[in-house]
């Protein structure tokens, strides 16, 4: 009887321990995602407003960047990469893989689809609008190409093979954020790029939040998010690029041996941890050079370099100019060659 009681008590203790581990894992995953989302950089390549009447079809080619589609109103269907048709409805958000064509169709009384030609594409106030003049649109969509990345070498959606599809509600106000981004492009005021990037980042974060509650979790499709142990180490690199990381310390953070960590990290990212870390450090240094007047030595130290000369060599390799020249170029309003 005593042995049985001990066994039952042991089982209850194991259950409590397993439960504690599970809760800790969930908290850790949330912390990792918070770090990743905080450091995620958005670059808006283009935004398009699509106004498709009944009985029309729009065909779009490819671009080497992920795309976002959000249906403001109306119903139709979309085929991505010559795949099966998916129904379009208001507040449906789709992230399309890079280099993937798509077609949108809207049914009508004739049953025959006329192709919207390039003659119907109009550039207006910095925004491309696709539609038929004097025709009432049935489907209104905001589409855009963008890059979402960590540093220069890791893109969140670059390896996406299938579209991400999530249904939102009007109360989520995704349409308002995208409309505001369109308005920013039209206004062409100071800080336009930062504002449009911030608005689109809010949409991406809303998508991540929705995915965490959805039965169709799209996060499992991304290699940098599927291996929780590697994600933990990468999130630490992203959150603290200037820290004294080593392969051994990162392996310890992941709870792996050095060899297992190196193999799994390289398989996911296609590069070694130290190469990815260097890219993250260079991006932090570039931002600090742009937004502060800190001496080069301080920027180097914050990026994890004890030697100014080694930092300058690494920065020159990444951006093809010395840090001081980069700062001056950005001060003069010249483009950032490294992004």
C-alpha positions, 0 to 999 in steps of 0.5 A: 500500500505504501509503495502504491501511495509513493508511486501515485505521489511520484506520478502526480509530481511528474505530472506537475513537473511536465505541466511546469515545463510545458508552461515554461516552454510556452512563455519562452516561445512568447519571449522569443517571438517578442524579441524577433518581432521587436527586431523585425525590419520592414521595407515596403517595396510597393503598394497597389490598390486593385479595383476589379469589376464583375466579369473581369480578371487581373493577372500579375507577374512575379517580383523577388519579394513577398507580397501581402493581399488584403481584401477590403470589400467584395467577393471573388477568387484568387489563384496563387502560383497557378494553384487551386482557386481560393475564395476572396472575402472581406478582411481576408489577408494573404501573404504570398511567397516571393517570385509567385504570380497570381490571378484574381477573378470576379464573377458577373452576369456574362460569365466571361472574364475580360482581362484587365490590361496594362492600359488600365494601370494608373500611377496616381500620387505615388500609388499604382491603381489597377481598375477599369475607368467608369466601372464600379469595382466589385472587389477592392484589395490592397496589395503590396510587396515588402521585405521583412528581415533580421539584418541583411541575410535573414528574411522571415518570408524569403523561404515561404513556399505556400501562401499564409491565409488568415481571416480578420475581423473589422474590429482588427482594423487591418484595412485602416492601417493599410489605407493609412500606408497608402495615404502616406505614399500619396502624401510623400512627406518626410518620414514616409518610408518609416511610417509605411514600414511601421504600419505594415509591421503592425499588420505582420505582428497582428498576423503573428498574434492571430496565428498563435491562436489559430488552428492553422498555425503558419509559423510551422512553415518557417524554418527559423521558427520550427526548431524551438531550440535554434529559435531561442538562440537566434532570438537571443542573437537578434535581441542582443547582437552586441553581447559576447556571443560564442558558438559555445554560449549560443549552443548552451542557450539552445540546450544543445551540444556545440556540434549539434547546434552548429549542424542544425543552425547551418541547416536552417540559415544556410550560414554559420552562427557567427556569420549571421551574428556579424550581419546582425551586428553590422545592421545595429551599427548602421542604425546607430551611425544613422541615428546617433552621434556616438563616436565610432569606438562606441558604435564598435563596442556596442556592436560587440567589437573591442577593436575599432580596426576590426569593426571598420574592416567588418563594416567596410565588407558589409557596406563597402564604405567606412563607418564615418563615410556611411554616416556622412552619406546618410546625413546627406540623405543618400541611399543605404546601399546595405539594405 
